[in-house]
Amino acid sequence: MSTDLRKQVSEGQFNEFYVAIETLIKFNIECTRDGNDELIIRYHFGNGNYKECRPRSADKWKTVNRSKEKNPPFGYHQLPPKGKLVVITGGEKDVLAFDMFGIPAISMQSETVNIPLSLITELRQRFDKILICYDIDETGVKFSKKWEKYYGLPRIELPDDLDGKDIYDFKASGRTKEELHQLIKLAIKTQQENKTSFTGKEIMESKASFDFIIKDILPKSNLVGLIGGSDTGKSLLLLQFSISYILNKSFLDGPVKGGKKVLFFSFEDDSNSIKKRLSKLVANFPEGEKEMVFSKIFFELDPDRIEQKIENFMELNPDTGIIIIDPLTEILAGTDMNNPASVREQMQLLKKVSMKYDLAVIFINHVTKSSEDSKALSKANSIGSQAIESKSRVMFEMKKHTKSYPAFIELGIVKGNDIDAKFKSPEFTLFLKQDPETLWFSKAELVSPVNKSTTIDWMKVFGDNQLMRTNEILQKASTEYSMTWKQVEKLISSDLGQYRVEKGLYANPKFSRQ
């Protein structure tokens, strides 16, 4: 008759194997000696078969099959009917270690063994979460990553400084249940951040936010673009917006929901330029507001290792609501701007940042040279691959109209998923003017062709001129009636067709009627 050594094992009399007596009994573990006084451990599968381990022997493992029935995963029969989580781990001893932490686990008996879909399906019906935890050696990492990707399982990553390679060593080295639960939380959080496929139930139960920074226009967490030609004031507009956001002040007469910090990646301006602009923008502010702006806006001038810089910054400043990239081309340096695959990868990185930290990432991009001379706002004006536009939830364009007097800047939404058409160009644009002293943009006039009269008194436009060129008409009418050239062109076509003398030349309706 063999000697039962489970009590001695649980008391730590064998350095190579220590497991609590309750766990040994629960999993029906045999602990005995052979004729050479060598410790033998038998892991039973519940079908008459077992796996035998001799920790000090060169030939360490042996499987004894007394039944033709296929062996279930070790620990399967000890799982509760339902629960919050279950872990698939590497070996039998790891199942026992998890049990000592109060966490149900099973082992496929080897990290290289296939995990069948039928098992995953069953476990998902019984447990809220299935995690995977293999050894931190090369094989363990390779196969845990495989199943992480294949089944979307959160992967518990044991600490690099662990004296050992598995969860049993984690337990044996004195690590606590609280430490393990932190690793589990991190694994679930990381998996959720990287997840790309969801069930309808997961979507409905997610913490996805419908919040806006600017109601119905600018979402609280997503990827947003601002495009425009040279010297349109894109950087300055976003600096002004950052100040408004920090102070919860209105922006271009619209309410802003903010109050958090802003990380501003400024790659085309040096610290002196930023200081000069910032000083002018807040010159008339109370001291308390100045101090709040200066303490809540952070600038980074170097585009290298941007992902790592964001991660480091967010670890220290989790109360950040906006990250600005100015301009996008700097983080795409070395990438073919017209290659969709290369650009999509970089844009996906920014989108993941937005989702991971629940904030808005706003980037600035330039427009093509030809579109700078065009009068129309369009998402197609952006330079680079179409992937830039497609990955953006919202895209604005700024366009300077210098041929009008006074000159003005037009701002409109050229792309807006889920934004009502009445807020988007061409139905809705803003005319902006800038104070040269304070540098602040303000709304010159709201243009909405839907609810604004679009008639023009042509005799007033022509005055005493018998003939006028198209450009002269456009310039005078757009200034007089605060319309875009595109709007005036449409009215010229509909109203002045009968007064056309030749291409680009029109007669004054007043004289033509006499």
Buried (B, 14 or more C-beta within 10 A) or exposed (E): EEEEBBEBBBEEEBEEBBBBBEBBEEBBBBBBEEEEEEBBBBBBBBBEBBBBBBBEBEEEEEEEBEEEEEBBBBBBBBBEEEBEBBBBBBBBBBBBBBBBBEBBBBBBBEBEEEBEEEBBEEBEEBBEBBBBBBBBEEEBBEBBEBBBEEBBBBBBBBEEEBEBBBBBBBBBEEBEEEEBEEBBEEBBEBBBEBEEEEEEEEEEEEEEEEEBBBEEBBBBBBBBBBBBBEEBBBBBBBBBBBBBBBBEEEBBEEBBBBEBBBBBBBBEBEEEEBEEBBEBBBEEBEEEBBEBBEEBBBBBEEBEEBEEBBEEBBEEBEEBBBBBBBBBBBBBEEBEBEBBEBBBEBBBBBBBBBBBBBBBBBBBBBBBEEBBEBBBBBBEBBBBBBBBBEBBBBBBBBBBBEEBEEEBBBBBBBBBEEBEEEBBBBBBBBBBBBEEEBBBBEBBEBBEBEEEEBEBEBEEBBEEBEBBEBEBBBBBBBBBBBBBBBBBBBBBEEBBEEBBEEEEBBBBBBBEEE
